[in-house]
């Protein structure tokens, strides 16, 4: 039986009013059915590896480019001049598909209309010593001002892998920030493989963190009071969370990359341990051997809701659809696929079990998928000449 550590009653009520019980993992193997009820409409192009999209109250869409630029789309047109004042970021050279450092998420404060505040996650440092940072700044016209680094990960690492960097605001105006496990072997931290930090409460590595808007830890976080534990930790045992989304009923979902096989969709619970690198479905890149104990599940660990195995999708952006333009999609979970070049739609039943899993073909590496203020679905493609697409109902005139 899986077990979880609960946070205080006040925090649990604010964050997760409905927690699903332990459940069997749905294995998504092979090619799922295709969904053909939409059409793909180009919005803008000419973006260099776009990573994240978010909307402001006036309808402006902000897009991050991994080399460190923040771009604005106004009235359906890409502003040719990037927004100035972004922080300096560590940018990795393109080696095959290993170019994970750079500027990641842009996320407006929930009260942006009043305070004009944006939050940015990004890689900072040198190739020999780097880590994830979170900063906030005020958007003033086409410039960021008063930039302030409000959080950085506890330990530096080498190489350019597995930063995390996803941001999700919660109903109580705290935010979740994902932190990856630092990278694949032989990347090390403090004399051991970096992935081992995911099971250490003394480290931010391999965790989802919960922060107040100033970057400090809320006093009701689940590991506060545990000897040596980082107070910011919300959940642990993660490899590389690349999607975070909140259901209207308060449930929090995350997608994360497995190694060879084993990408996961997880229901995130305060204080829970998701097992990496002790358990998992995937295999190591070196030799294809099982990771950790070689088991897919274990006592004290929470199992995935869904696992993509034996092939992976390269899970990226995540959203729960709540709009009116696709009524049949309401409540569905959408996950981007880098490797599969599609968007996966997953439906859960009242018991939390997967009842439908299908593919919306895009044809390029999907980095982010979000619902726009118009109720349509927007997709970012992770290419050197990246694009923003809009998905509209196929029968729309």
C-alpha positions as CSV (number, residue, x, y, z in Angstrom):
1,X,0.0,0.0,0.0
2,X,1.3,3.4,-0.9
3,X,1.6,6.0,1.8
4,X,2.1,9.7,1.8
5,X,3.1,12.4,4.3
6,X,0.4,15.0,4.7
7,X,1.1,18.7,5.3
8,X,-0.8,20.7,7.8
9,X,-4.6,20.7,7.5
10,X,-4.7,24.4,6.5
11,X,-2.2,23.8,3.7
12,X,-3.9,20.6,2.5
13,X,-7.2,22.4,2.3
14,X,-5.8,25.3,0.4
15,X,-3.9,23.2,-2.1
16,X,-5.6,19.8,-2.5
17,X,-9.2,19.7,-1.5
18,X,-9.7,16.4,-3.3
19,X,-6.9,13.7,-3.1
20,X,-7.4,10.6,-5.1
21,X,-6.6,7.2,-3.5
22,X,-3.8,4.9,-4.6
23,X,-4.6,3.4,-8.0
24,X,-3.2,1.1,-10.6
25,X,-0.9,2.7,-13.2
26,X,-2.2,2.9,-16.8
27,X,0.4,1.8,-19.3
28,X,0.3,3.7,-22.6
29,X,2.2,1.5,-25.0
30,X,2.4,1.8,-28.8
31,X,0.6,4.4,-30.9
32,X,-2.7,5.6,-29.4
33,X,-5.8,6.5,-31.5
34,X,-5.7,9.7,-33.4
35,X,-8.0,12.6,-32.6
36,X,-9.0,14.5,-35.8
37,X,-11.6,16.9,-34.5
38,X,-9.3,20.0,-34.7
39,X,-7.4,22.0,-37.3
40,X,-4.0,23.4,-36.8
41,X,-3.6,27.2,-37.5
42,X,-0.3,29.0,-37.6
43,X,-0.1,32.0,-35.2
44,X,3.6,33.2,-35.4
45,X,6.9,31.7,-36.5
46,X,10.6,32.7,-36.3
47,X,11.1,31.9,-32.6
48,X,14.3,30.3,-31.6
49,X,13.5,27.3,-29.4
50,X,10.4,28.7,-27.7
51,X,9.9,27.2,-24.3
52,X,6.9,28.7,-22.5
53,X,3.8,30.8,-23.3
54,X,1.6,32.9,-20.9
55,X,-1.0,35.6,-21.4
56,X,-1.4,39.0,-19.8
57,X,-4.8,40.4,-18.9
58,X,-4.8,42.6,-22.1
59,X,-4.5,39.6,-24.3
60,X,-0.7,39.9,-25.0
61,X,1.0,36.6,-25.1
62,X,4.5,36.3,-23.7
63,X,6.9,33.6,-25.1
64,X,10.4,32.7,-23.8
65,X,13.1,31.7,-26.1
66,X,15.7,29.4,-24.6
67,X,18.7,31.5,-25.6
68,X,17.4,34.1,-23.1
69,X,14.9,36.3,-24.9
70,X,11.4,37.2,-23.8
71,X,9.1,38.0,-26.8
72,X,5.6,39.5,-27.0
73,X,2.8,38.6,-29.4
74,X,0.3,41.4,-29.7
75,X,-2.8,41.3,-31.9
76,X,-1.6,38.1,-33.5
77,X,1.8,39.6,-34.5
78,X,5.3,38.9,-33.0
79,X,6.9,42.1,-31.8
80,X,10.3,42.2,-33.5
81,X,12.0,43.8,-30.5
82,X,12.5,41.4,-27.5
83,X,11.5,42.7,-24.1
84,X,14.6,44.1,-22.4
85,X,15.9,43.5,-18.9
86,X,15.9,39.7,-18.8
87,X,18.5,38.1,-16.6
88,X,21.7,36.6,-18.0
89,X,21.2,32.9,-18.6
90,X,23.5,29.9,-19.1
91,X,22.9,28.6,-22.6
92,X,24.1,25.2,-23.6
93,X,25.6,24.4,-27.0
94,X,23.4,22.3,-29.3
95,X,24.8,18.8,-29.1
96,X,22.2,16.6,-30.8
97,X,19.2,17.2,-28.6
98,X,21.1,18.0,-25.4
99,X,20.6,21.7,-25.1
100,X,18.5,22.0,-22.0
101,X,20.0,25.1,-20.3
102,X,18.7,28.6,-21.0
103,X,15.6,30.6,-20.2
104,X,12.6,28.5,-19.2
105,X,9.2,29.6,-17.9
106,X,7.5,33.0,-17.9
107,X,4.6,33.2,-15.4
108,X,2.6,36.3,-14.6
109,X,1.8,36.9,-10.9
110,X,-1.9,36.1,-10.3
111,X,-2.4,39.7,-9.4
112,X,-0.5,41.0,-12.5
113,X,-3.1,43.6,-13.4
114,X,-2.2,45.4,-10.2
115,X,1.5,44.7,-9.6
116,X,2.8,44.1,-13.2
117,X,5.0,41.3,-11.9
118,X,6.5,38.5,-14.0
119,X,8.3,35.4,-12.8
120,X,11.1,33.7,-14.8
121,X,13.0,30.4,-14.3
122,X,16.3,29.9,-15.9
123,X,19.7,28.2,-15.8
124,X,22.5,30.2,-14.1
125,X,26.2,29.7,-13.7
126,X,29.0,28.1,-15.6
127,X,29.3,24.7,-17.4
128,X,31.2,23.5,-14.3
129,X,28.9,25.0,-11.6
130,X,25.3,25.8,-12.6
131,X,21.8,25.6,-11.1
132,X,18.2,26.7,-11.5
133,X,17.2,30.2,-10.5
134,X,13.8,31.9,-10.0
135,X,13.6,35.7,-10.5
136,X,10.8,38.2,-10.6
137,X,10.6,41.6,-12.2
138,X,8.1,44.4,-13.1
139,X,7.0,44.7,-16.7
140,X,7.2,48.3,-17.7
141,X,6.2,48.8,-21.3
142,X,8.7,46.7,-23.3
143,X,11.2,46.3,-20.4
144,X,11.7,44.4,-17.2
145,X,12.7,46.5,-14.3
146,X,13.5,45.8,-10.6
147,X,14.7,42.3,-11.4
148,X,15.3,40.3,-8.2
149,X,16.6,36.7,-7.8
150,X,14.2,35.3,-5.2
151,X,15.4,31.6,-5.2
152,X,18.1,29.4,-6.4
153,X,18.7,25.6,-6.0
154,X,20.8,24.5,-3.1
155,X,23.6,22.8,-5.0
156,X,25.5,23.5,-8.2
157,X,26.2,20.8,-10.8
158,X,28.1,20.2,-14.0
159,X,26.8,19.8,-17.6
160,X,23.5,21.2,-19.0
161,X,20.8,18.7,-18.1
162,X,17.6,18.3,-16.1
163,X,16.9,21.7,-14.5
164,X,13.1,21.4,-14.3
165,X,12.0,25.0,-14.3
166,X,8.2,24.6,-14.5
167,X,6.1,27.1,-12.5
168,X,2.5,26.7,-11.3
169,X,0.5,29.1,-9.2
170,X,-1.9,27.7,-6.6
171,X,-5.1,29.0,-5.3
172,X,-3.5,30.5,-2.2
173,X,-1.0,32.6,-4.3
174,X,1.9,30.3,-3.5
175,X,3.7,28.7,-6.4
176,X,5.2,25.3,-7.3
177,X,8.6,25.1,-8.9
178,X,10.0,21.9,-10.4
179,X,13.7,21.1,-10.0
180,X,15.2,18.3,-12.0
181,X,17.6,15.6,-10.8
182,X,20.6,17.3,-12.3
183,X,21.4,14.9,-15.2
184,X,22.3,11.5,-16.3
185,X,25.4,9.6,-15.3
186,X,28.2,10.5,-15.0
187,X,27.0,13.9,-13.8
188,X,27.8,14.0,-10.0
189,X,27.0,16.2,-7.0
190,X,29.1,15.9,-3.9
191,X,30.9,12.7,-5.1
192,X,27.8,10.8,-6.0
193,X,25.5,10.6,-9.0
194,X,23.3,13.7,-9.1
195,X,20.1,11.6,-9.3
196,X,20.7,10.3,-5.8
197,X,19.9,13.8,-4.4
198,X,16.2,13.2,-5.4
199,X,15.9,11.0,-2.3
200,X,17.7,13.4,0.1
201,X,15.5,15.9,2.0
202,X,18.6,18.0,2.5
203,X,18.6,18.9,-1.2
204,X,16.4,20.7,-3.6
205,X,17.5,18.4,-6.5
206,X,14.8,16.1,-7.9
207,X,11.9,17.9,-6.1
208,X,8.8,20.0,-6.6
209,X,9.1,23.0,-4.3
210,X,6.4,25.3,-2.9
211,X,7.3,28.9,-2.4
212,X,5.7,32.1,-1.4
213,X,5.6,35.0,-3.9
214,X,8.9,36.3,-2.4
215,X,10.7,33.0,-2.9
216,X,10.6,32.0,0.8
217,X,9.1,28.7,2.2
218,X,5.5,28.8,3.4
219,X,5.4,27.8,7.1
220,X,2.9,24.9,6.4
221,X,5.1,23.1,3.9
222,X,5.1,19.3,4.5
223,X,8.8,18.8,5.4
224,X,9.1,21.8,7.8
225,X,10.3,20.5,11.2
226,X,12.0,17.4,9.8
227,X,15.7,17.4,10.7
228,X,17.9,18.7,7.9
229,X,15.1,19.0,5.4
230,X,14.9,21.9,3.0
231,X,11.7,23.8,4.0
232,X,10.7,24.5,0.4
233,X,10.2,20.9,-0.5
234,X,6.6,19.9,-1.5
235,X,7.2,16.5,-3.0
236,X,10.3,14.4,-3.8
237,X,11.7,11.5,-5.8
238,X,11.3,13.2,-9.2
239,X,13.6,12.8,-12.3
240,X,12.8,15.8,-14.5
241,X,9.3,17.4,-14.2
242,X,8.5,19.2,-17.5
243,X,4.8,19.8,-17.0
244,X,2.7,21.1,-14.1
245,X,-1.1,21.8,-14.2
246,X,-3.9,22.3,-11.7
247,X,-7.3,20.8,-12.2
248,X,-10.3,23.1,-11.2
249,X,-11.0,20.7,-8.3
250,X,-7.6,21.4,-6.9
251,X,-5.7,18.3,-8.0
252,X,-2.2,18.9,-9.2
253,X,-0.7,16.9,-12.1
254,X,2.9,16.7,-13.3
255,X,4.6,15.0,-16.2
256,X,8.2,13.9,-16.0
257,X,10.8,12.3,-18.2
258,X,11.9,8.8,-17.6
259,X,15.2,7.5,-19.0
260,X,14.8,4.8,-21.7
261,X,11.1,4.3,-21.4
262,X,8.9,5.3,-18.4
263,X,7.7,8.9,-18.9
264,X,5.1,9.6,-16.2
265,X,1.9,11.4,-15.5
266,X,1.7,11.9,-11.7
267,X,-0.9,13.1,-9.3
268,X,1.1,15.4,-7.0
269,X,0.4,15.2,-3.2
270,X,2.0,17.2,-0.4
271,X,4.8,15.3,1.1
272,X,4.7,12.4,-1.3
273,X,7.7,10.5,-2.6
274,X,7.6,9.4,-6.3
275,X,10.4,7.0,-6.1
276,X,13.2,8.2,-8.4
277,X,15.8,6.8,-8.7
278,X,14.9,3.8,-6.5
279,X,11.9,2.6,-8.6
280,X,10.6,3.4,-12.1
281,X,9.7,1.8,-15.4
282,X,12.6,3.1,-17.4
283,X,16.1,1.7,-18.0
284,X,19.5,3.4,-17.9
285,X,20.9,4.8,-21.1
286,X,24.2,3.0,-20.4
287,X,23.6,-0.6,-21.2
288,X,19.8,-0.5,-20.9
289,X,19.9,-1.8,-17.3
290,X,17.1,-1.2,-14.8
291,X,17.5,1.9,-12.6
292,X,17.7,1.6,-8.8
293,X,16.1,-1.6,-7.4
294,X,14.9,-2.7,-10.8
295,X,11.3,-2.5,-9.4
296,X,8.5,-0.4,-10.8
297,X,6.9,0.2,-7.4
298,X,7.9,0.1,-3.8
299,X,6.7,0.7,-0.2
300,X,6.5,4.4,0.6
301,X,6.5,5.5,-3.1
302,X,3.5,6.9,-5.1
303,X,2.9,5.2,-8.4
304,X,2.2,7.2,-11.6
305,X,-1.4,7.6,-12.9
306,X,-0.1,6.8,-16.4
307,X,3.3,5.7,-17.7
308,X,4.4,5.8,-21.3
309,X,6.3,2.5,-21.7
310,X,8.2,1.0,-23.4
311,X,8.5,4.1,-25.7
312,X,8.5,7.6,-24.3
313,X,6.8,10.8,-25.6
314,X,9.4,13.2,-24.2
315,X,6.8,14.8,-22.0
316,X,6.7,18.6,-22.0
317,X,4.1,21.2,-21.2
318,X,0.9,20.2,-19.4
319,X,-2.6,21.7,-19.1
320,X,-6.1,20.8,-18.0
321,X,-8.7,22.1,-20.5
322,X,-11.5,24.2,-19.1
323,X,-12.7,26.2,-22.1
324,X,-15.9,26.2,-24.1
325,X,-14.6,25.9,-27.7
326,X,-14.0,22.1,-27.3
327,X,-16.9,21.1,-25.0
328,X,-16.0,17.4,-25.3
329,X,-12.4,18.2,-24.1
330,X,-13.4,19.8,-20.8
331,X,-11.6,18.3,-17.9
332,X,-9.1,16.5,-20.2
333,X,-5.4,16.5,-19.4
334,X,-3.1,17.6,-22.3
335,X,0.6,16.8,-22.4
336,X,3.1,17.9,-25.1
337,X,5.3,15.3,-26.7
338,X,8.8,16.2,-27.8
339,X,9.8,12.8,-29.1
340,X,6.4,11.9,-30.6
341,X,5.8,15.4,-32.0
342,X,2.2,15.4,-30.8
343,X,-0.1,16.3,-27.9
344,X,-1.6,13.5,-25.8
345,X,-5.1,13.9,-24.5
346,X,-5.9,11.9,-21.4
347,X,-9.3,11.5,-19.7
348,X,-9.6,10.3,-16.1
349,X,-12.8,8.8,-14.6
350,X,-14.4,9.7,-11.3
351,X,-12.1,7.1,-9.6
352,X,-9.0,8.7,-11.1
353,X,-8.4,5.8,-13.6
354,X,-7.5,6.5,-17.2
355,X,-10.5,6.0,-19.5
356,X,-9.1,7.5,-22.7
357,X,-5.7,8.2,-24.1
358,X,-5.3,9.6,-27.7
359,X,-2.9,11.6,-29.9
360,X,-3.3,15.0,-31.6
361,X,-0.6,15.1,-34.3
362,X,1.4,18.3,-34.6
363,X,4.4,17.1,-36.7
364,X,7.1,19.0,-34.7
365,X,8.6,18.7,-31.3
366,X,6.0,20.1,-28.9
367,X,7.5,22.1,-26.0
368,X,4.5,23.7,-24.4
369,X,0.7,23.3,-24.7
370,X,-1.6,25.9,-23.0
371,X,-5.2,27.1,-23.1
372,X,-5.5,30.6,-24.4
373,X,-7.9,33.2,-23.1
374,X,-10.1,32.6,-26.1
375,X,-10.6,29.0,-25.1
376,X,-8.5,27.5,-27.9
377,X,-5.4,25.4,-27.4
378,X,-1.9,26.8,-28.2
379,X,1.1,24.8,-29.0
380,X,4.8,25.8,-29.0
381,X,7.3,23.8,-31.2
382,X,10.8,23.4,-29.9
383,X,12.8,24.1,-33.1
384,X,15.5,26.5,-34.1
385,X,12.8,28.1,-36.2
386,X,10.0,27.4,-33.7
387,X,6.3,28.3,-34.1
388,X,3.2,28.9,-32.2
389,X,0.1,27.0,-33.4
390,X,-3.5,27.3,-32.5
391,X,-5.8,24.3,-32.4
392,X,-9.4,25.2,-33.5
393,X,-12.5,22.9,-33.9
394,X,-12.3,21.2,-37.4
395,X,-15.9,22.3,-38.2
396,X,-15.3,26.0,-37.3
397,X,-16.1,28.4,-40.2
